[in-house]
């Protein structure tokens, strides 16, 4: 376990990078007009370069994997990041952040329906305030955008599939998140190389190879560095802190992002939206509490059984 100073630094690094990438990307979409899928491609390339440098510095040890086995994961990775960015581009920051919270109920539904996984009733019931909160926020959003809502909904579905697949592949390959991402990032970047020319201009106005200003390019590169930093810091936090710490950080990021969207981008917010946001946050916190408690109880039961043996 790392020292308290190192943990504080790691937590702050994750907070700053996770929140910064949202505001940076939104700023790029609003003020620069950099193409969405091309930005995702840049993120994947920078993430791979960062991972390559990390393994040279012995931050993690790469594990040999068959590329074709990582293809389904890389496809969902592309869809998850592209659709999430499209949601951010077409929605207010607050609505983007709140709708993302539907990932938890959707994962519960998919795992129950297709993977025969069971959840306690109290965990299932946390989906009620989350869903109600998302509905209230979206319904009363003064910047409501139908296209943005479609992107957000598809993003939630693909993100849920991606997260389930990541868990399954980590167990199947016996690898950690960094070892898996080391293969995902370049493979996903290669896939997007074929997608970008179909959906976005390569040259000309708002094209990837347009003569962008140094400021615009600097912000795009910084956004990519933040994307890598998020992955690196999450990997470090999970390995050096408790699940409770990790989830508390998540709640804090949720609140700061909502407030930041209101202050930085002047996103209008109604009283009903505030109620929706509060309901969603309450549902997330309840879900975290119940899951953490159940996990601790399971660990205690296993310890007791081992002692009896």
Secondary structure, DSSP 8 states (H G I E B T S, - for coil): ---HHHHHHHHHHHHHHHHHHHHHHHHIIIII---HHHHHHHHHHHHHHHHHHHHHTTSS------HHHHHHHHHHHHHHHHHHHHHHHHS-HHHHHHHHTHHHHHHHHHHHHHS-----HHHHHHHHHHHHHHHHHHHT-TT--HHHHHHHHHHHHHHHHHHHHHHHHHHHHT--HHHHHHHHHHHHHHHHHHHHHHHS-SSSTT-TTS---HHHHHHHHHHHHHHHHHHHHHHHHHHHS-HHHHHHHHHHHHHHHHHHHHHHS-----HHHHHHHHHHHHHHHHHHHHHHHHHHHHHHHHHHHHHH-
